[in-house]
Amino acid sequence: MSELLLELFSEEIPARMQKRAGEDLVRLVTDALKQAGVEGKNARAYTTPRRLALVIDGLPEKTPDVKEERKGPKVGAPQQAIDGFLRAAGLSSIEEATVQEDKKGAFYVAVTEKKGRATADVIAEIVPAIARAFPWPKSMRWGSGTLRWVRPLHSILCILGGKVVPFEVDGIKSGDKTRGHRFMSSAEFAVKDFTDYDMKLFDAKVVLDPAKRANFIHEGAKALASAEGLTLVEDEALLHEVAGLVEWPVPLMGFIDDEFMSVPQEVLTSTMRANQKYFALHDAHGKLAPRFIVVANLEAEDGGKAIVNGNERVLRARFADARFLWDQDRKQTLTSRLPKLQEVVFHAKLGTVHDKAMRIGKLAEALAPFVPGADAEKARVAGELAKADLTSQMVYEFPELQGLMGAYYARNDGLGDDIADAIAEHYSPLGPSDDVPSTPLGKVVALADKIDTLAGFWAIDEKPTGSKDPYALRRAALGVIRVALETNIRLSLSQVFYEAVKSHGEVGDAAIQRWFGEGRKNVTARDSLDSAFNAVRVSGLLDFFRERLKQQLRDRGARHDLVDAVFALEGQDDLVLIVKRVEALSDFLSTEDGANLLAGYKRAVNILRIEEKKDGTSYDAAPDAKLLAEPEEKALAAAIETAAKDAKAAVAKEDFAAAMSALANLRAPVDAFFDKVTVNADDAAVRANRLKLLAQIRAALHEVADFSKVEG
């Protein structure tokens, strides 16, 4: 067994492309080897700014011998068929074929054996092909060659079992030599295997493994910070990006002039991160410290003083620009910026960002009473101003600061911390790991923004399809769910959404008319809660939220069928209430009474479905007490009446555990009924009465959930 070591050495590969390139190299080479009948072990890639390396252990010396059999015509077949078989199989005469028999008789078989090829020969074929077709996001040509690579390719190292695998790619011949650091290493050097390669690269001031480079940067930066009594601001994405920019990382600390510390720390941090790839530091109070970490790519003779001085000068110019933008932006109030939002199109069919801001303000004002501590008037103001910072120069320069800059400008305008915090928080949560808004106004404006977005795109029928979601509507729905559930906000989703759709003017009216046309007939009370629920149900939004809620609850271990069972009930659109029902239902079904009652329910429903279809009628009417003859059916009727009454009362109090407990009392009467009573009695009236009794079981359980949706 042999080790393959492959290195493609080039000019600097962009950091953002390195990880994917390593994965692609492993996949392409291993797939090509597998197709040739060769499989190795522990294939892994390593990347630095100037090299893409691959190591595969345990490769055989040659591909396996292959024996192939080609079935031919029957013995005694016409000569024309035999001649065609010989040509296809590459045989000169029929005597070279063997004869085999099966139940249909004797037939000719051509047996050919292909000897295995040297693995080195296979590699010499596949590497040039992979190099020419490598899937770089962007590539280039240089000189007079035809090869396209991310940056000019200089050399190829390819060793199998200690020997060079000879091939050529666009005039570049493979060999056993590589180079170390661009500045701190001298000429190229030869290597024998991966261990030798890794050690010699390290001696030549190249840390091959990007994970090790990231660790050196992290530990070095933390040590520098600790020596000054500071704390490194953790930034994993930046850490891995910087690790892709250097081959020999040397963290150094620089100073920030005090004159810039009055600029918002998020601005300073974004400037350092986005433009210069510097790491920020915090002081003992968690504030931005007037220091930064820059990672050099060499060990300077002066200990890095010149490098630090140069970076300080560059950062000083960057911060001066940022301070200028900050000073200029504060000359205008957020309110004065609102007219400029009329020049920014939100969507061609949904108007401008100014239109959206006005809708958010109106909706936030309507939602405020549902959130304890939220003032309706302040909610309206915060909603209308939430997008105003989009016209600021600072947000134009640093789009990731939208919302945060709005909060700074709001405080500068004297609008107060509550409105400022709401503006800062209204985009949250941006993802599953992001926190939901912590302030009452922040929750209100965040809900209003996301609901308005969903309402608008639903109104123009721009919904997510498959894996495509260009307007991030799934994220918006998950944001609504998280804000509602994690802060216990009680809302009628249908009513809120219905009002949000109507606020879109003609677009909203057209959508509502369309949904009413597709839904239940004779809906006249257009503004009633029932009408709103019907319209939203027809629009598909409730189904959309149901699927997102399943996704959200999956991490809690909730069953998807229980979510369906609760959503199936008419009028269920309060997310908090739905989750409470799901949790109570889950607890109930995990008990013996719950499992057995579910089995009894399914038996009753199956009988009902068959008999109602056969009879062409429904048995939902109340049973006639005079026709209840058997003690078990009398006991069941009495138990259903009591359980349904108690369950309904418990549901009205939102005590779903008590509702389930009431239904649990049906378990024994249901079991006894099916053990002792024949539903399809000879007497038609008795049979119909017993079917009505089964329908009462169904109705009683549907007080808390549609048990037909429950699996098992």
Summary of the structure (lengths in Angstrom):
residues: 712
radius of gyration: 36.2
end to end distance: 52.1
largest distance: 105.8
contacts: 2303
relative contact order: 0.05
helix: 54%
strand: 14%
